[in-house]
Amino acid sequence: MNLEVEIIEAKPEDADLVGGLVYDLLVELFAGQSHLFPPEKMKKAAVSLLQPETGVWSFLAVCDGEVAGVINLNECAAIYAGGKFGEITEMYVKPEYRSKAIGKKLIGRARSFAKEKSWEVIEVGAPDVPRCQKTVDFYLKTGFEEIGPRLEMSV
């Protein structure tokens, strides 16, 4: 059975939905540490970021009227990247929709959006291996190459 999937750009009024999906992602990634990511904080950040001119975009995968996943992109800039480029900050597909090519369609939309923005590169932070090897393998299969991990510092 072919699943009808539509990828739509989220609007500011979708912020609660986007924030909730990011919360679900973080709960899955950091089991037992969900207290570090209060849902209200995720939704508040989504409200702030899903505004015009923030350099942040969100796309939702909708299957038969149900939201199945999200991909969030932001615009970055670096000399090594040749100027402006895109970064996938969060991507999540609900468990019941996995292995149905929804992630591949979200990546495809990110790629076409990157072309619209004249970005030459899209980056994504690789999760830890071996725990998230399936995720890394997914990104490699969709055209990403390993360029090393990232580190973070709170300021």
CNS distance restraints for C-alpha pairs under 8 A (distance, minus, plus):
assign (resid   3 and name CA) (resid  63 and name CA) 6.85 0.50 0.50
assign (resid   3 and name CA) (resid  64 and name CA) 7.79 0.50 0.50
assign (resid   3 and name CA) (resid 100 and name CA) 7.60 0.50 0.50
assign (resid   4 and name CA) (resid  63 and name CA) 5.66 0.50 0.50
assign (resid   4 and name CA) (resid  64 and name CA) 6.24 0.50 0.50
assign (resid   5 and name CA) (resid  61 and name CA) 6.42 0.50 0.50
assign (resid   5 and name CA) (resid  62 and name CA) 5.60 0.50 0.50
assign (resid   5 and name CA) (resid  63 and name CA) 4.68 0.50 0.50
assign (resid   5 and name CA) (resid  64 and name CA) 7.17 0.50 0.50
assign (resid   5 and name CA) (resid 102 and name CA) 7.29 0.50 0.50
assign (resid   6 and name CA) (resid  61 and name CA) 5.74 0.50 0.50
assign (resid   6 and name CA) (resid  62 and name CA) 5.15 0.50 0.50
assign (resid   6 and name CA) (resid  63 and name CA) 6.51 0.50 0.50
assign (resid   7 and name CA) (resid  59 and name CA) 6.35 0.50 0.50
assign (resid   7 and name CA) (resid  60 and name CA) 5.53 0.50 0.50
assign (resid   7 and name CA) (resid  61 and name CA) 4.60 0.50 0.50
assign (resid   7 and name CA) (resid  62 and name CA) 6.24 0.50 0.50
assign (resid   7 and name CA) (resid 105 and name CA) 7.50 0.50 0.50
assign (resid   7 and name CA) (resid 106 and name CA) 6.87 0.50 0.50
assign (resid   7 and name CA) (resid 109 and name CA) 7.15 0.50 0.50
assign (resid   8 and name CA) (resid  59 and name CA) 5.44 0.50 0.50
assign (resid   8 and name CA) (resid  60 and name CA) 5.34 0.50 0.50
assign (resid   8 and name CA) (resid  61 and name CA) 6.64 0.50 0.50
assign (resid   8 and name CA) (resid  62 and name CA) 7.51 0.50 0.50
assign (resid   9 and name CA) (resid  57 and name CA) 7.42 0.50 0.50
assign (resid   9 and name CA) (resid  58 and name CA) 5.91 0.50 0.50
assign (resid   9 and name CA) (resid  59 and name CA) 4.34 0.50 0.50
assign (resid   9 and name CA) (resid  60 and name CA) 6.26 0.50 0.50
assign (resid  10 and name CA) (resid  14 and name CA) 5.81 0.50 0.50
assign (resid  10 and name CA) (resid  15 and name CA) 7.74 0.50 0.50
assign (resid  10 and name CA) (resid  18 and name CA) 7.86 0.50 0.50
assign (resid  10 and name CA) (resid  50 and name CA) 7.72 0.50 0.50
assign (resid  10 and name CA) (resid  57 and name CA) 7.43 0.50 0.50
assign (resid  10 and name CA) (resid  58 and name CA) 5.31 0.50 0.50
assign (resid  10 and name CA) (resid  59 and name CA) 5.34 0.50 0.50
assign (resid  10 and name CA) (resid  60 and name CA) 6.25 0.50 0.50
assign (resid  11 and name CA) (resid  15 and name CA) 7.24 0.50 0.50
assign (resid  11 and name CA) (resid  50 and name CA) 6.60 0.50 0.50
assign (resid  11 and name CA) (resid  51 and name CA) 7.83 0.50 0.50
assign (resid  12 and name CA) (resid  47 and name CA) 6.29 0.50 0.50
assign (resid  12 and name CA) (resid  50 and name CA) 4.99 0.50 0.50
assign (resid  12 and name CA) (resid  51 and name CA) 5.84 0.50 0.50
assign (resid  13 and name CA) (resid  47 and name CA) 7.85 0.50 0.50
assign (resid  14 and name CA) (resid  18 and name CA) 6.25 0.50 0.50
assign (resid  15 and name CA) (resid  19 and name CA) 5.90 0.50 0.50
assign (resid  15 and name CA) (resid  43 and name CA) 6.20 0.50 0.50
assign (resid  15 and name CA) (resid  44 and name CA) 7.97 0.50 0.50
assign (resid  15 and name CA) (resid  46 and name CA) 4.95 0.50 0.50
assign (resid  15 and name CA) (resid  47 and name CA) 5.01 0.50 0.50
assign (resid  15 and name CA) (resid  50 and name CA) 6.67 0.50 0.50
assign (resid  16 and name CA) (resid  20 and name CA) 6.00 0.50 0.50
assign (resid  16 and name CA) (resid  43 and name CA) 5.07 0.50 0.50
assign (resid  16 and name CA) (resid  44 and name CA) 7.96 0.50 0.50
assign (resid  16 and name CA) (resid  46 and name CA) 7.02 0.50 0.50
assign (resid  16 and name CA) (resid  47 and name CA) 7.31 0.50 0.50
assign (resid  17 and name CA) (resid  21 and name CA) 6.28 0.50 0.50
assign (resid  17 and name CA) (resid  43 and name CA) 7.79 0.50 0.50
assign (resid  18 and name CA) (resid  22 and name CA) 6.30 0.50 0.50
assign (resid  18 and name CA) (resid  43 and name CA) 7.29 0.50 0.50
assign (resid  18 and name CA) (resid  46 and name CA) 6.59 0.50 0.50
assign (resid  18 and name CA) (resid  58 and name CA) 7.67 0.50 0.50
assign (resid  18 and name CA) (resid  70 and name CA) 7.05 0.50 0.50
assign (resid  19 and name CA) (resid  23 and name CA) 6.15 0.50 0.50
assign (resid  19 and name CA) (resid  39 and name CA) 7.15 0.50 0.50
assign (resid  19 and name CA) (resid  42 and name CA) 4.73 0.50 0.50
assign (resid  19 and name CA) (resid  43 and name CA) 4.17 0.50 0.50
assign (resid  19 and name CA) (resid  44 and name CA) 7.59 0.50 0.50
assign (resid  19 and name CA) (resid  45 and name CA) 7.39 0.50 0.50
assign (resid  19 and name CA) (resid  46 and name CA) 5.46 0.50 0.50
assign (resid  20 and name CA) (resid  24 and name CA) 6.27 0.50 0.50
assign (resid  20 and name CA) (resid  39 and name CA) 6.53 0.50 0.50
assign (resid  20 and name CA) (resid  42 and name CA) 6.95 0.50 0.50
assign (resid  20 and name CA) (resid  43 and name CA) 6.56 0.50 0.50
assign (resid  21 and name CA) (resid  25 and name CA) 6.28 0.50 0.50
assign (resid  21 and name CA) (resid  69 and name CA) 7.35 0.50 0.50
assign (resid  21 and name CA) (resid  70 and name CA) 7.02 0.50 0.50
assign (resid  21 and name CA) (resid  92 and name CA) 6.98 0.50 0.50
assign (resid  22 and name CA) (resid  26 and name CA) 6.26 0.50 0.50
assign (resid  22 and name CA) (resid  42 and name CA) 6.94 0.50 0.50
assign (resid  22 and name CA) (resid  90 and name CA) 6.91 0.50 0.50
assign (resid  22 and name CA) (resid  91 and name CA) 7.83 0.50 0.50
assign (resid  22 and name CA) (resid  92 and name CA) 7.13 0.50 0.50
assign (resid  23 and name CA) (resid  27 and name CA) 6.16 0.50 0.50
assign (resid  23 and name CA) (resid  37 and name CA) 6.84 0.50 0.50
assign (resid  23 and name CA) (resid  38 and name CA) 7.63 0.50 0.50
assign (resid  23 and name CA) (resid  39 and name CA) 5.84 0.50 0.50
assign (resid  23 and name CA) (resid  42 and name CA) 6.34 0.50 0.50
assign (resid  24 and name CA) (resid  28 and name CA) 6.26 0.50 0.50
assign (resid  25 and name CA) (resid  29 and name CA) 6.18 0.50 0.50
assign (resid  25 and name CA) (resid  91 and name CA) 7.80 0.50 0.50
assign (resid  25 and name CA) (resid  92 and name CA) 5.88 0.50 0.50
assign (resid  26 and name CA) (resid  30 and name CA) 5.75 0.50 0.50
assign (resid  26 and name CA) (resid  31 and name CA) 7.92 0.50 0.50
assign (resid  26 and name CA) (resid  34 and name CA) 7.05 0.50 0.50
assign (resid  26 and name CA) (resid  37 and name CA) 7.22 0.50 0.50
assign (resid  27 and name CA) (resid  31 and name CA) 5.42 0.50 0.50
assign (resid  27 and name CA) (resid  32 and name CA) 7.65 0.50 0.50
assign (resid  27 and name CA) (resid  33 and name CA) 7.24 0.50 0.50
assign (resid  27 and name CA) (resid  34 and name CA) 5.23 0.50 0.50
assign (resid  27 and name CA) (resid  37 and name CA) 7.94 0.50 0.50
assign (resid  30 and name CA) (resid  34 and name CA) 6.56 0.50 0.50
assign (resid  33 and name CA) (resid  37 and name CA) 7.79 0.50 0.50
assign (resid  34 and name CA) (resid  38 and name CA) 6.99 0.50 0.50
assign (resid  37 and name CA) (resid  41 and name CA) 6.88 0.50 0.50
assign (resid  37 and name CA) (resid  42 and name CA) 7.08 0.50 0.50
assign (resid  38 and name CA) (resid  42 and name CA) 6.67 0.50 0.50
assign (resid  39 and name CA) (resid  43 and name CA) 6.23 0.50 0.50
assign (resid  40 and name CA) (resid  44 and name CA) 6.01 0.50 0.50
assign (resid  41 and name CA) (resid  45 and name CA) 6.12 0.50 0.50
assign (resid  42 and name CA) (resid  46 and name CA) 6.21 0.50 0.50
assign (resid  43 and name CA) (resid  47 and name CA) 6.23 0.50 0.50
assign (resid  44 and name CA) (resid  48 and name CA) 6.37 0.50 0.50
assign (resid  45 and name CA) (resid  49 and name CA) 6.06 0.50 0.50
assign (resid  46 and name CA) (resid  50 and name CA) 5.75 0.50 0.50
assign (resid  47 and name CA) (resid  51 and name CA) 7.28 0.50 0.50
assign (resid  49 and name CA) (resid  54 and name CA) 6.10 0.50 0.50
assign (resid  49 and name CA) (resid  56 and name CA) 6.14 0.50 0.50
assign (resid  50 and name CA) (resid  54 and name CA) 7.25 0.50 0.50
assign (resid  50 and name CA) (resid  56 and name CA) 6.44 0.50 0.50
assign (resid  50 and name CA) (resid  57 and name CA) 6.55 0.50 0.50
assign (resid  50 and name CA) (resid  58 and name CA) 7.39 0.50 0.50
assign (resid  51 and name CA) (resid  56 and name CA) 7.89 0.50 0.50
assign (resid  55 and name CA) (resid  74 and name CA) 5.50 0.50 0.50
assign (resid  55 and name CA) (resid  75 and name CA) 5.35 0.50 0.50
assign (resid  56 and name CA) (resid  72 and name CA) 7.23 0.50 0.50
assign (resid  56 and name CA) (resid  73 and name CA) 5.71 0.50 0.50
assign (resid  56 and name CA) (resid  74 and name CA) 4.33 0.50 0.50
assign (resid  56 and name CA) (resid  75 and name CA) 6.66 0.50 0.50
assign (resid  57 and name CA) (resid  72 and name CA) 5.77 0.50 0.50
assign (resid  57 and name CA) (resid  73 and name CA) 5.21 0.50 0.50
assign (resid  57 and name CA) (resid  74 and name CA) 6.26 0.50 0.50
assign (resid  58 and name CA) (resid  70 and name CA) 6.88 0.50 0.50
assign (resid  58 and name CA) (resid  71 and name CA) 5.74 0.50 0.50
assign (resid  58 and name CA) (resid  72 and name CA) 4.37 0.50 0.50
assign (resid  58 and name CA) (resid  73 and name CA) 6.25 0.50 0.50
assign (resid  59 and name CA) (resid  70 and name CA) 5.63 0.50 0.50
assign (resid  59 and name CA) (resid  71 and name CA) 5.38 0.50 0.50
assign (resid  59 and name CA) (resid  72 and name CA) 6.50 0.50 0.50
assign (resid  59 and name CA) (resid 106 and name CA) 7.42 0.50 0.50
assign (resid  60 and name CA) (resid  67 and name CA) 6.68 0.50 0.50
assign (resid  60 and name CA) (resid  68 and name CA) 7.47 0.50 0.50
assign (resid  60 and name CA) (resid  69 and name CA) 5.74 0.50 0.50
assign (resid  60 and name CA) (resid  70 and name CA) 4.53 0.50 0.50
assign (resid  60 and name CA) (resid  71 and name CA) 6.69 0.50 0.50
assign (resid  60 and name CA) (resid 106 and name CA) 7.83 0.50 0.50
assign (resid  61 and name CA) (resid  67 and name CA) 5.81 0.50 0.50
assign (resid  61 and name CA) (resid  68 and name CA) 5.41 0.50 0.50
assign (resid  61 and name CA) (resid  69 and name CA) 4.99 0.50 0.50
assign (resid  61 and name CA) (resid  70 and name CA) 6.08 0.50 0.50
assign (resid  61 and name CA) (resid 102 and name CA) 6.97 0.50 0.50
assign (resid  61 and name CA) (resid 106 and name CA) 6.87 0.50 0.50
assign (resid  62 and name CA) (resid  66 and name CA) 5.34 0.50 0.50
assign (resid  62 and name CA) (resid  67 and name CA) 4.42 0.50 0.50
assign (resid  62 and name CA) (resid  68 and name CA) 5.65 0.50 0.50
assign (resid  62 and name CA) (resid  69 and name CA) 7.35 0.50 0.50
assign (resid  63 and name CA) (resid  67 and name CA) 6.26 0.50 0.50
assign (resid  63 and name CA) (resid  68 and name CA) 6.30 0.50 0.50
assign (resid  68 and name CA) (resid  93 and name CA) 5.81 0.50 0.50
assign (resid  68 and name CA) (resid  94 and name CA) 5.57 0.50 0.50
assign (resid  68 and name CA) (resid  97 and name CA) 6.19 0.50 0.50
assign (resid  68 and name CA) (resid 102 and name CA) 7.86 0.50 0.50
assign (resid  69 and name CA) (resid  91 and name CA) 7.48 0.50 0.50
assign (resid  69 and name CA) (resid  92 and name CA) 5.32 0.50 0.50
assign (resid  69 and name CA) (resid  93 and name CA) 4.05 0.50 0.50
assign (resid  69 and name CA) (resid  94 and name CA) 5.90 0.50 0.50
assign (resid  69 and name CA) (resid 102 and name CA) 7.52 0.50 0.50
assign (resid  69 and name CA) (resid 103 and name CA) 7.77 0.50 0.50
assign (resid  70 and name CA) (resid  90 and name CA) 7.69 0.50 0.50
assign (resid  70 and name CA) (resid  91 and name CA) 5.56 0.50 0.50
assign (resid  70 and name CA) (resid  92 and name CA) 5.38 0.50 0.50
assign (resid  70 and name CA) (resid  93 and name CA) 6.54 0.50 0.50
assign (resid  70 and name CA) (resid 106 and name CA) 7.40 0.50 0.50
assign (resid  71 and name CA) (resid  88 and name CA) 6.99 0.50 0.50
assign (resid  71 and name CA) (resid  89 and name CA) 7.78 0.50 0.50
assign (resid  71 and name CA) (resid  90 and name CA) 5.76 0.50 0.50
assign (resid  71 and name CA) (resid  91 and name CA) 4.27 0.50 0.50
assign (resid  71 and name CA) (resid  92 and name CA) 6.57 0.50 0.50
assign (resid  71 and name CA) (resid 106 and name CA) 6.39 0.50 0.50
assign (resid  71 and name CA) (resid 107 and name CA) 7.87 0.50 0.50
assign (resid  71 and name CA) (resid 110 and name CA) 7.85 0.50 0.50
assign (resid  72 and name CA) (resid  88 and name CA) 5.74 0.50 0.50
assign (resid  72 and name CA) (resid  89 and name CA) 5.63 0.50 0.50
assign (resid  72 and name CA) (resid  90 and name CA) 5.19 0.50 0.50
assign (resid  72 and name CA) (resid  91 and name CA) 6.30 0.50 0.50
assign (resid  73 and name CA) (resid  86 and name CA) 6.34 0.50 0.50
assign (resid  73 and name CA) (resid  87 and name CA) 5.40 0.50 0.50
assign (resid  73 and name CA) (resid  88 and name CA) 4.59 0.50 0.50
assign (resid  73 and name CA) (resid  89 and name CA) 5.81 0.50 0.50
assign (resid  73 and name CA) (resid  90 and name CA) 7.48 0.50 0.50
assign (resid  73 and name CA) (resid 110 and name CA) 7.61 0.50 0.50
assign (resid  74 and name CA) (resid  86 and name CA) 5.68 0.50 0.50
assign (resid  74 and name CA) (resid  87 and name CA) 5.36 0.50 0.50
assign (resid  74 and name CA) (resid  88 and name CA) 6.75 0.50 0.50
assign (resid  74 and name CA) (resid  89 and name CA) 7.08 0.50 0.50
assign (resid  75 and name CA) (resid  84 and name CA) 6.62 0.50 0.50
assign (resid  75 and name CA) (resid  85 and name CA) 5.78 0.50 0.50
assign (resid  75 and name CA) (resid  86 and name CA) 4.81 0.50 0.50
assign (resid  75 and name CA) (resid  87 and name CA) 6.40 0.50 0.50
assign (resid  76 and name CA) (resid  84 and name CA) 5.52 0.50 0.50
assign (resid  76 and name CA) (resid  85 and name CA) 5.29 0.50 0.50
assign (resid  76 and name CA) (resid  86 and name CA) 5.94 0.50 0.50
assign (resid  76 and name CA) (resid  87 and name CA) 6.84 0.50 0.50
assign (resid  77 and name CA) (resid  81 and name CA) 7.21 0.50 0.50
assign (resid  77 and name CA) (resid  83 and name CA) 5.13 0.50 0.50
assign (resid  77 and name CA) (resid  84 and name CA) 4.04 0.50 0.50
assign (resid  77 and name CA) (resid  85 and name CA) 5.75 0.50 0.50
assign (resid  78 and name CA) (resid  82 and name CA) 6.53 0.50 0.50
assign (resid  78 and name CA) (resid  83 and name CA) 5.26 0.50 0.50
assign (resid  78 and name CA) (resid  84 and name CA) 6.48 0.50 0.50
assign (resid  78 and name CA) (resid  85 and name CA) 7.70 0.50 0.50
assign (resid  79 and name CA) (resid  83 and name CA) 5.55 0.50 0.50
assign (resid  81 and name CA) (resid  85 and name CA) 6.71 0.50 0.50
assign (resid  81 and name CA) (resid 120 and name CA) 7.40 0.50 0.50
assign (resid  81 and name CA) (resid 121 and name CA) 6.68 0.50 0.50
assign (resid  82 and name CA) (resid 120 and name CA) 7.50 0.50 0.50
assign (resid  83 and name CA) (resid 119 and name CA) 7.96 0.50 0.50
assign (resid  84 and name CA) (resid 119 and name CA) 5.89 0.50 0.50
assign (resid  84 and name CA) (resid 120 and name CA) 7.78 0.50 0.50
assign (resid  85 and name CA) (resid 114 and name CA) 7.69 0.50 0.50
assign (resid  85 and name CA) (resid 119 and name CA) 4.64 0.50 0.50
assign (resid  85 and name CA) (resid 120 and name CA) 6.19 0.50 0.50
assign (resid  85 and name CA) (resid 121 and name CA) 5.22 0.50 0.50
assign (resid  85 and name CA) (resid 122 and name CA) 5.97 0.50 0.50
assign (resid  85 and name CA) (resid 123 and name CA) 7.88 0.50 0.50
assign (resid  86 and name CA) (resid 114 and name CA) 6.63 0.50 0.50
assign (resid  86 and name CA) (resid 119 and name CA) 6.40 0.50 0.50
assign (resid  86 and name CA) (resid 121 and name CA) 6.26 0.50 0.50
assign (resid  86 and name CA) (resid 122 and name CA) 4.51 0.50 0.50
assign (resid  86 and name CA) (resid 123 and name CA) 6.32 0.50 0.50
assign (resid  87 and name CA) (resid 122 and name CA) 5.34 0.50 0.50
assign (resid  87 and name CA) (resid 123 and name CA) 4.71 0.50 0.50
assign (resid  87 and name CA) (resid 124 and name CA) 5.72 0.50 0.50
assign (resid  88 and name CA) (resid 122 and name CA) 7.10 0.50 0.50
assign (resid  88 and name CA) (resid 123 and name CA) 6.19 0.50 0.50
assign (resid  88 and name CA) (resid 124 and name CA) 4.99 0.50 0.50
assign (resid  88 and name CA) (resid 125 and name CA) 7.69 0.50 0.50
assign (resid  89 and name CA) (resid 124 and name CA) 6.71 0.50 0.50
assign (resid  89 and name CA) (resid 125 and name CA) 7.58 0.50 0.50
assign (resid  92 and name CA) (resid 103 and name CA) 7.88 0.50 0.50
assign (resid  93 and name CA) (resid  97 and name CA) 6.44 0.50 0.50
assign (resid  93 and name CA) (resid  98 and name CA) 6.25 0.50 0.50
assign (resid  93 and name CA) (resid 102 and name CA) 7.25 0.50 0.50
assign (resid  93 and name CA) (resid 103 and name CA) 6.64 0.50 0.50
assign (resid  94 and name CA) (resid  98 and name CA) 6.60 0.50 0.50
assign (resid  97 and name CA) (resid 102 and name CA) 7.25 0.50 0.50
assign (resid  98 and name CA) (resid 102 and name CA) 6.99 0.50 0.50
assign (resid  98 and name CA) (resid 103 and name CA) 7.68 0.50 0.50
assign (resid 101 and name CA) (resid 105 and name CA) 6.31 0.50 0.50
assign (resid 102 and name CA) (resid 106 and name CA) 6.25 0.50 0.50
assign (resid 103 and name CA) (resid 107 and name CA) 6.21 0.50 0.50
assign (resid 104 and name CA) (resid 108 and name CA) 6.10 0.50 0.50
assign (resid 104 and name CA) (resid 142 and name CA) 6.74 0.50 0.50
assign (resid 105 and name CA) (resid 109 and name CA) 6.21 0.50 0.50
assign (resid 106 and name CA) (resid 110 and name CA) 6.26 0.50 0.50
assign (resid 107 and name CA) (resid 111 and name CA) 6.12 0.50 0.50
assign (resid 107 and name CA) (resid 142 and name CA) 7.42 0.50 0.50
assign (resid 108 and name CA) (resid 112 and name CA) 6.30 0.50 0.50
assign (resid 109 and name CA) (resid 113 and name CA) 6.02 0.50 0.50
assign (resid 110 and name CA) (resid 114 and name CA) 6.06 0.50 0.50
assign (resid 111 and name CA) (resid 115 and name CA) 6.45 0.50 0.50
assign (resid 111 and name CA) (resid 122 and name CA) 7.60 0.50 0.50
assign (resid 112 and name CA) (resid 116 and name CA) 6.39 0.50 0.50
assign (resid 113 and name CA) (resid 117 and name CA) 6.29 0.50 0.50
assign (resid 114 and name CA) (resid 118 and name CA) 6.03 0.50 0.50
assign (resid 114 and name CA) (resid 119 and name CA) 5.03 0.50 0.50
assign (resid 114 and name CA) (resid 120 and name CA) 7.25 0.50 0.50
assign (resid 114 and name CA) (resid 121 and name CA) 7.63 0.50 0.50
assign (resid 114 and name CA) (resid 122 and name CA) 7.29 0.50 0.50
assign (resid 115 and name CA) (resid 119 and name CA) 5.94 0.50 0.50
assign (resid 115 and name CA) (resid 120 and name CA) 7.40 0.50 0.50
assign (resid 123 and name CA) (resid 144 and name CA) 8.00 0.50 0.50
assign (resid 125 and name CA) (resid 149 and name CA) 6.59 0.50 0.50
assign (resid 125 and name CA) (resid 150 and name CA) 6.35 0.50 0.50
assign (resid 126 and name CA) (resid 136 and name CA) 6.42 0.50 0.50
assign (resid 126 and name CA) (resid 148 and name CA) 7.94 0.50 0.50
assign (resid 126 and name CA) (resid 149 and name CA) 6.12 0.50 0.50
assign (resid 126 and name CA) (resid 150 and name CA) 7.73 0.50 0.50
assign (resid 127 and name CA) (resid 132 and name CA) 5.99 0.50 0.50
assign (resid 127 and name CA) (resid 135 and name CA) 7.40 0.50 0.50
assign (resid 127 and name CA) (resid 136 and name CA) 7.02 0.50 0.50
assign (resid 128 and name CA) (resid 132 and name CA) 5.69 0.50 0.50
assign (resid 128 and name CA) (resid 133 and name CA) 7.53 0.50 0.50
assign (resid 129 and name CA) (resid 133 and name CA) 5.20 0.50 0.50
assign (resid 129 and name CA) (resid 136 and name CA) 7.82 0.50 0.50
assign (resid 132 and name CA) (resid 136 and name CA) 6.59 0.50 0.50
assign (resid 133 and name CA) (resid 137 and name CA) 6.03 0.50 0.50
assign (resid 134 and name CA) (resid 138 and name CA) 6.09 0.50 0.50
assign (resid 135 and name CA) (resid 139 and name CA) 6.44 0.50 0.50
assign (resid 136 and name CA) (resid 140 and name CA) 6.24 0.50 0.50
assign (resid 137 and name CA) (resid 141 and name CA) 6.11 0.50 0.50
assign (resid 138 and name CA) (resid 142 and name CA) 6.36 0.50 0.50
assign (resid 139 and name CA) (resid 143 and name CA) 6.59 0.50 0.50
assign (resid 139 and name CA) (resid 144 and name CA) 5.51 0.50 0.50
assign (resid 139 and name CA) (resid 145 and name CA) 7.98 0.50 0.50
assign (resid 140 and name CA) (resid 144 and name CA) 4.77 0.50 0.50
assign (resid 140 and name CA) (resid 145 and name CA) 5.97 0.50 0.50
assign (resid 140 and name CA) (resid 146 and name CA) 7.73 0.50 0.50
